[in-house]
Amino acid sequence: MSSQATLRLHSEFQVGLGSMGAILTCPLEVVKTRLQSSSVTLYISEVQLNTMAGASVNRVVSPGPLHCLKVILEKEGPRSLFRGLGPNLVGVAPSRAIYFAAYSNCKDKLNGIFDPESTQVHMISAAMAGFTAITATNPIWLIKTRLQLDARNRGEKQMGAFECVRKVYQADGLRGFYRGMSASYAGISETVIHFVIYESIKQKLLEWKTASVIDSDEESVREASDFVRMMLAAATSKTCATTVAYPHEVVRTRLREEGTKYRSFFQTLSLIVQEEGYGSLYRGLTTHLVRQIPNTAIMM
């Protein structure tokens, strides 16, 4: 089978897997997006603390995923956990198709410049493919984020995708659909870090496998062991890359908020740190890892 056919088959598989994953993990993504937003303060509860003198003071507690999930269910109902699913499903196919087309074309050109199929080729191709896909599909993900942040009480009419498109255009014109794109570009660093760590771990595993002697009778055991090791390598590399690059996710969500004071990537990053502290750059990280790591481990 040719490399083009293999990539096409891989792309179709990724679309199917991506659609299934989007449906199953949509509630986690809604919770993550709410935790990342500036409106998370709506869910902050007050805790009574007894002082030495016996008086009580109020302390604002940063909400966790379970608390956020509970509030959404109580105030908005279970259907709100699937807000933004429509744009998410619509965006999976074009995003993957654009990504793999750009990846394939870039890799073909770079193979003539660098060592064919080298780590450099894969990293640069992945970065360029990510850049292309982000630029083309940002409007879809902006609409998805806006819908996920649209918190309305139970019984109130929920904003639809077309209404959201109209509001974005009326408020900011065509430029409004590309808010948060700079943060998405910054997120390409996550792909680069992921590939570097993954390839390093994989190389070490291959060296260890070559050095070890296994009888032919144990071939099936070795294959199963290799599969588990590669999954662990992918999960480890993705966890490290996501943790390092995660602040771009919070910045992107803030930039995509409606009527926001956030204007650019670095201005938003600085403002979040000044007003809420460094810890706010990692709100929703646990939920994000729970949603993303298993998918990455299986796909890699």
HELIX and SHEET records of a PDB file:
HELIX    1   1 SER A    3  GLN A   36  1                                  34    
HELIX    2   2 SER A   38  TYR A   43  5                                   6    
HELIX    3   3 PRO A   65  LYS A   75  1                                  11    
HELIX    4   4 PRO A   78  PHE A   82  5                                   5    
HELIX    5   5 LEU A   85  LEU A  110  1                                  26    
HELIX    6   6 THR A  119  LEU A  149  1                                  31    
HELIX    7   7 ALA A  161  ASP A  172  1                                  12    
HELIX    8   8 GLY A  173  TYR A  178  5                                   6    
HELIX    9   9 MET A  181  ALA A  186  1                                   6    
HELIX   10  10 ILE A  188  ALA A  211  1                                  24    
HELIX   11  11 SER A  216  GLU A  218  5                                   3    
HELIX   12  12 GLU A  219  ALA A  245  1                                  27    
HELIX   13  13 PRO A  247  LEU A  255  1                                   9    
HELIX   14  14 PHE A  265  GLU A  276  1                                  12    
HELIX   15  15 TYR A  278  TYR A  282  5                                   5    
HELIX   16  16 LEU A  285  MET A  299  1                                  15    
SHEET    1   A 2 SER A  45  ASN A  50  0                                        
SHEET    2   A 2 SER A  56  VAL A  61 -1                                        
END                                                                             
